[in-house]
């Protein structure tokens, strides 16, 4: 069975920064990691805006999100602290999905940067879109020097704002600005697909590191 993904992106500029990080480090991530089937948890900060935060969780499969153990800490069962902190934040995107390609990939522990590409696609072109992504776009980007992991997902939650997400774990932020990346990303087929994208969201993230002052 293909692995799953949970991704949560927040703008926490209206929250208390120290409390936001305390909540994630001391309660929220440990709580999620205790759920069977949650394989790992990573935190990321937008390279341009330090108030944009993303958390990613690799799952044994997408059904983990519907397991009794996960439901016991989700929705109405969220803690008081979770409700308080998330109530002060603006949600950018929440995504639950199943890995399309390669199917069983996981996060690269030694990555220092993450590029997230998420979008919807016009239904009339969706079959070709998936062929392009699976046979050209993701494989070519995965082969760029410095790309440590490349994976794509299809939403399993009908309430997800976007149907498709791709994650690229990178050695460093410069990888996605390299000539090799540009050559791999900008092909004739890519140019033909892009006009059919909607709700495109690109996030360039650096791995979160807690500092002594935070």
ABEGO torsion letter per residue (X at the ends): XBBBBBBBBBBAAABBAAAAAAAAAAAAAAAAAABBGBABBBBBBBAABAABBBBBBBBABAAAAABAAAAAABEAABBAAAAAAAAABBBABBBBBBBAOAGABBBBAABABBBBBBBBBBAAAAAAAAAAAAAAAAAAAAABBGBABBBBBBBABAABABABBBBBBBABAAAAABAAAAAAABBAAAAAAAAABBGBBBBBBBBBBBBAAX
